[in-house]
Amino acid sequence: MKFKIEQLMKEKGFSNVNLAEEFGVSRSTISNNLKKPSLETLIKIADVLGVKVSDLLDEGEDNLEPIYKKDENGKLINIGFLKK
């Protein structure tokens, strides 16, 4: 799966250093996590950048279906993706 995290980071004015500071981790940790991010990491990055998790996916990934569940307040949250 490909991601457009770095593209969105650039558009939003974020560098690996900024993201590392937001997460309280080293720049190398961020660099490694951007290559193969976990769902938890994707959620955190989306929150920091002010986008939806699905926005982080490469536009060529149109064969994925988001999975949502409701939190305790009834708000839908993305918990993953299924291949169509």
N, C-alpha and C positions, 0 to 999 in steps of 0.2 A: 504494500500500500504506500502511496506517495502522499506527502503532506506539503502544504504551502505555508508552513509556519514562518520560515525565514522571510518569505515575501511579505506576509502580513506584519511581521516585526518591523521590517524596513518601512512599510507604509505608515505604521503607527509611531515610528521614531524610536524603536527599541533595538538595542544591541544585545549580544549575548551577555555582556557585562551588566546591563540594566536588568535583564531577566534573572541573572544569577543573584543580583542584589535583592530583587523581589522575593525570590525563593529562599534566600539565605544559604546558597550553595556556591561552589566554585564555578568559574567559567567553563572549565573542562567538563564538569558534571553536566552543565547545561548543553554543551556541544554534543556530548554522548547521548543525552536524552532527546535531542532534536532529531537524531538519526533514526531511532526506533522508540518513539515515545509510548509509554503505557497509557491506558485510558485515564488513569489518575493524573498523569502529567498533562495530557491533552486538556483535561478539564481545568487544571490550574492555569495553563497557558491561555486558554480561551478567556478565563476570568480576568487575568491580568491585561490582556489585549482588548477586552470589552467586545468579544465576538462569540458566536456560537461554536461549539465543538465541530459541527459540520462545516463551518467556514474554514477550518484548518485542513480539511481534506482537499487534495488536488482535484480540480474540476473534472479530470478524466475518470474519477472514481464514481461515476454515475450508477454503478451496479451495486451500490451499498444502500441499505435501508436502515435509517436510524431506529433505535429502540428507546422508548421513553417509559418512565414510570413517574408516578406522582409522589412528591415528598409529603411530609406531615402537614403542610399548609395547602396541599392540593395543586401545587405548582408542578408542571411537567419538567422533568430533568432527563437529559440524554444519558443513558447508561451504557451505550455501545452501538454496534452496527452489525447487521447481518448482510451477507451477500445475497442478492436477488437471484 
